[in-house]
Amino acid sequence: MKKRFWFAIGALVLSSTAATLYLKDPAAVATSAATGYEIGATVADFKLKNVDGNSVSLSDYKDKKGAIVVFTCNHCPFAKAYEDRIMELDKKYAPLGYPVLAVQPNDPVAYEEDSFERMKVRAKEKGYTFPYMIDDKQTVAKAFGAARTPHVFILKNNSGKFNLEYTGTIDDNAQDPAGVTKRYVEDAVSNLLGGKPVVTTSTKAVGCAIRWKDA
């Protein structure tokens, strides 16, 4: 009985310690916040401020076949590594009905580089051909279940309702575009354009954990 008692106490202590470490880990916190939409779910309309000063809504794209929603930012090394590839996605698929909609979800107080003013500068310098919007209240990122930057969500327009078809990373090599062997976003959009189901509907987003505002 004594051995069982002390074993139970030890297990409880370890469990408590693990829980504490989990809560202190930014990645764990981001994951816990990322419940969001499931594959097939209808995404609610949203309206966010774009770098041009105008508001952009998902419903503005009701005449498109779908959308590639990318949660990204200025400061994150992963976001920077994928920036040109995100631009290429818009260049390739916007004319085919799947434009990119970029959303900056980070708390700019934590990262000055992610401020709205810096966003405007970045979009102009790089020549973004897509909206770059700030999610200042972070409600859209939480609704989607975004956890990292970049984090992609591919939506298909079904008679005015946008349904989630894919979520995760852009491809399988963040560091080296030349070393990419699996192009998850391109494959998913190509399948949708061809009237085929998406084969890989979910992958793990690779990037910096989103910095949430203090409650």
QUIZI-V172717 format. One record per residue. N is the residue number from 1. RES is the residue in three letters. PHI is phi in degrees with one decimal (none if undefined). OMEGA is omega in degrees with one decimal (* if undefined). Layout:
BEGIN
{{N;RES;PHI;OMEGA} {N;RES;PHI;OMEGA}}
END
This chain:
BEGIN
{{1;MET;none;-179.0} {2;LYS;-63.6;179.4} {3;LYS;-61.6;179.1} {4;ARG;-63.5;-178.7} {5;PHE;-62.4;-178.1} {6;TRP;-69.7;175.8} {7;PHE;-64.0;179.2} {8;ALA;-65.5;178.8} {9;ILE;-63.7;179.5} {10;GLY;-62.2;179.5} {11;ALA;-63.5;-179.9} {12;LEU;-66.4;179.2} {13;VAL;-63.2;179.4} {14;LEU;-62.4;179.5} {15;SER;-63.1;179.8} {16;SER;-65.5;179.6} {17;THR;-64.0;-180.0} {18;ALA;-62.1;179.4} {19;ALA;-63.9;179.1} {20;THR;-64.3;178.6} {21;LEU;-61.6;179.5} {22;TYR;-60.2;-177.7} {23;LEU;-69.8;-179.9} {24;LYS;-85.6;-178.4} {25;ASP;-84.2;-178.6} {26;PRO;-55.4;-179.6} {27;ALA;-65.6;179.3} {28;ALA;-66.8;178.6} {29;VAL;-62.9;179.8} {30;ALA;-62.4;-179.5} {31;THR;-65.0;-178.6} {32;SER;-65.7;179.7} {33;ALA;-81.1;-172.3} {34;ALA;-94.0;175.3} {35;THR;-89.8;168.6} {36;GLY;53.6;-177.7} {37;TYR;-76.1;173.6} {38;GLU;-96.1;179.1} {39;ILE;-57.1;-178.6} {40;GLY;95.3;-177.5} {41;ALA;-69.6;175.4} {42;THR;-83.7;-177.5} {43;VAL;-86.6;179.4} {44;ALA;-71.5;178.1} {45;ASP;-64.3;176.3} {46;PHE;-143.6;178.3} {47;LYS;-135.8;-178.0} {48;LEU;-133.7;-179.5} {49;LYS;-81.5;179.6} {50;ASN;-89.3;-178.5} {51;VAL;-63.9;177.9} {52;ASP;-85.3;177.8} {53;GLY;93.4;179.5} {54;ASN;-92.1;176.8} {55;SER;-89.6;179.0} {56;VAL;-122.8;178.6} {57;SER;-116.2;174.4} {58;LEU;-61.9;-178.8} {59;SER;-66.4;175.6} {60;ASP;-64.2;-175.9} {61;TYR;-108.3;-178.4} {62;LYS;-65.9;178.0} {63;ASP;-92.1;178.8} {64;LYS;-95.3;178.9} {65;LYS;-75.9;180.0} {66;GLY;175.3;-179.5} {67;ALA;-157.5;174.7} {68;ILE;-109.5;-178.9} {69;VAL;-88.1;-178.2} {70;VAL;-122.4;172.9} {71;PHE;-86.2;-174.7} {72;THR;-146.7;-177.4} {73;CYS;-160.0;-179.8} {74;ASN;-86.1;-166.1} {75;HIS;-81.6;-170.3} {76;CYS;-67.8;178.3} {77;PRO;-58.9;179.1} {78;PHE;-69.6;177.8} {79;ALA;-63.0;178.0} {80;LYS;-66.4;-179.7} {81;ALA;-64.4;-177.7} {82;TYR;-94.1;-172.5} {83;GLU;-55.4;-179.5} {84;ASP;-64.1;179.4} {85;ARG;-70.1;175.9} {86;ILE;-65.6;177.1} {87;MET;-62.6;179.0} {88;GLU;-67.2;177.5} {89;LEU;-60.7;179.7} {90;ASP;-67.8;179.8} {91;LYS;-61.3;-176.7} {92;LYS;-80.9;-169.7} {93;TYR;-104.0;177.4} {94;ALA;-59.6;177.9} {95;PRO;-65.2;-179.3} {96;LEU;-96.5;175.6} {97;GLY;105.6;178.6} {98;TYR;-125.6;-179.7} {99;PRO;-76.1;175.1} {100;VAL;-86.4;171.7} {101;LEU;-123.3;-176.7} {102;ALA;-95.6;-178.1} {103;VAL;-128.8;176.7} {104;GLN;-97.9;-173.0} {105;PRO;-100.1;-173.6} {106;ASN;-71.5;173.1} {107;ASP;-73.4;-178.0} {108;PRO;-66.2;176.1} {109;VAL;-67.6;179.0} {110;ALA;-77.8;-178.9} {111;TYR;-131.0;-178.5} {112;GLU;-59.5;-179.7} {113;GLU;-64.1;-179.6} {114;ASP;-95.4;178.9} {115;SER;-67.7;-178.1} {116;PHE;-60.6;179.6} {117;GLU;-64.3;178.5} {118;ARG;-70.3;176.8} {119;MET;-61.5;179.7} {120;LYS;-61.7;179.4} {121;VAL;-64.0;-178.2} {122;ARG;-63.3;-179.4} {123;ALA;-62.3;179.9} {124;LYS;-71.9;-179.6} {125;GLU;-60.8;-176.6} {126;LYS;-87.6;-179.6} {127;GLY;72.2;178.7} {128;TYR;-58.0;177.4} {129;THR;-102.3;-176.6} {130;PHE;-132.5;177.5} {131;PRO;-64.3;174.8} {132;TYR;-127.7;-169.0} {133;MET;-109.2;177.4} {134;ILE;-100.9;177.3} {135;ASP;-98.2;-170.3} {136;ASP;-64.2;177.4} {137;LYS;-95.1;177.7} {138;GLN;62.5;-178.2} {139;THR;-72.9;-178.7} {140;VAL;-70.4;178.5} {141;ALA;-59.5;-179.9} {142;LYS;-70.3;178.9} {143;ALA;-64.1;179.2} {144;PHE;-73.2;-173.8} {145;GLY;87.8;177.7} {146;ALA;-64.5;-177.9} {147;ALA;-123.1;-173.9} {148;ARG;-138.9;172.8} {149;THR;-122.6;-0.9} {150;PRO;-85.6;175.8} {151;HIS;-137.2;-172.8} {152;VAL;-103.7;174.9} {153;PHE;-132.7;179.4} {154;ILE;-96.6;-177.6} {155;LEU;-113.3;175.3} {156;LYS;-109.3;179.5} {157;ASN;-84.6;177.4} {158;ASN;-111.4;179.6} {159;SER;53.7;176.6} {160;GLY;94.1;176.9} {161;LYS;-106.3;-178.9} {162;PHE;-95.7;-178.7} {163;ASN;-109.8;-179.0} {164;LEU;-75.5;-178.5} {165;GLU;-113.2;-179.8} {166;TYR;-155.4;173.0} {167;THR;-145.1;178.2} {168;GLY;145.3;-176.5} {169;THR;-92.2;-177.9} {170;ILE;-77.5;178.9} {171;ASP;-154.3;-173.1} {172;ASP;-100.8;178.6} {173;ASN;-149.3;-177.8} {174;ALA;-68.3;-172.9} {175;GLN;-80.9;-172.3} {176;ASP;-130.7;179.3} {177;PRO;-57.7;-178.9} {178;ALA;-72.2;-178.3} {179;GLY;-96.1;-179.1} {180;VAL;-69.0;176.5} {181;THR;-117.5;179.1} {182;LYS;-127.0;-178.2} {183;ARG;-107.1;-171.1} {184;TYR;-60.2;-177.9} {185;VAL;-67.5;179.5} {186;GLU;-61.3;179.5} {187;ASP;-63.3;-178.2} {188;ALA;-64.6;-179.1} {189;VAL;-66.0;178.8} {190;SER;-61.2;177.5} {191;ASN;-63.4;-179.7} {192;LEU;-63.5;178.5} {193;LEU;-65.9;179.2} {194;GLY;-89.4;179.5} {195;GLY;74.6;-179.0} {196;LYS;-107.9;176.7} {197;PRO;-71.9;176.6} {198;VAL;-72.6;-177.3} {199;VAL;-75.8;177.2} {200;THR;-99.6;-173.9} {201;THR;-92.5;-177.1} {202;SER;-151.4;173.0} {203;THR;-135.7;179.2} {204;LYS;-82.1;177.3} {205;ALA;-66.1;-179.1} {206;VAL;-112.8;-179.1} {207;GLY;166.6;-179.9} {208;CYS;-82.7;177.8} {209;ALA;-65.0;178.2} {210;ILE;-63.9;178.0} {211;ARG;-90.3;-179.2} {212;TRP;-83.2;177.2} {213;LYS;-71.9;176.3} {214;ASP;-66.7;-178.0} {215;ALA;-65.6;*}}
END
